[in-house]
Amino acid sequence: MVRKIALEYNVCMIEQLREHLRREPFQPFRIVTTSGPGFDVLTPEEVAIAETYLFYCYPRSDRSATVRLTQIVALESMPTAA
């Protein structure tokens, strides 16, 4: 039962992430996680979505992070530059 709920959550979160990444024009957003600071997505190229993980590449850096989709608790819109 718990696995079924987790799978349904993954599908829902993946769809929400894809919607944010496909927006035209793109609007930056923040990925909020259960384990501390979130990730600011300034361009769609910073994120890759796998079945159970999200891969995030920090802007202007060689650093990256791997986040389980079940650790994502919210997606927040960020103000766009004027």
N, C-alpha and C positions, 0 to 999 in steps of 0.2 A: 504494500500500500504506500509506504513512504517513497519507494522508488518511483511509483506511478506519479505521485505528486511532484517529485523532483523533475521528472521528465516533462510533465505539463508546464512547470515553471520555466524550464529551459526553453521550450518552444515559444512561450509567451515572451520571455526576455530577449531571445534571439530576434523575434519579429519586431519588437520595440527598437532594438539596436539597429536593425536594418532600416527601419523607417527613418530613424534619425540620420543615418549615414546617407540615405538617398534623397533627402530633402533638397529641393531646388528653389531658391538658392540655399546652399548649405548653411546651417546655423550651428555654431559651436555649442557643445554641451559637455556636461561633467558626468562621469560615471562614478557613482557613490557606492562604496563597498562596505562590508561589515568589518573590515580589518584596517580601519584608519583612513588616511587621506585618499581622496578620489583621484581620478585621472581626467584632465581637461583635454577634450578632443577638439582640436582647432581645425583639422582637415580630415576628410574621410580616409585618407591614406595612412593615418596613424593607427588604424584598428584592423585586425583580421579576426573573424569569428570562426571558431571550430565547433564541433558538436557539443562539447562540454566546457570549453575554455575560450577566453578572449585573449588575444595577443595585442599588447599596446606598445607602440614605439614612441618614446619621448621625442618631442620636437627638437630639431637642431642638436641631436645627440646620437650616440651609438647605443644608448641604454634602451632596454625594453623590459616589459613586465608580462607575466602570465597570470591571469586571474580566472578562477573558476566562475562559471556563469551563476552558480548558486550563491556566490559571495556578493553578487551585485544586488543592491537593495533599491536603487533608484537611478533614474536618468534626469538630470536637471538642465534646463536651458540656461545658457550663458548670454550676457549682453553682447551684441555685435558691435564692432568698432564703427564709429560714425564716419 
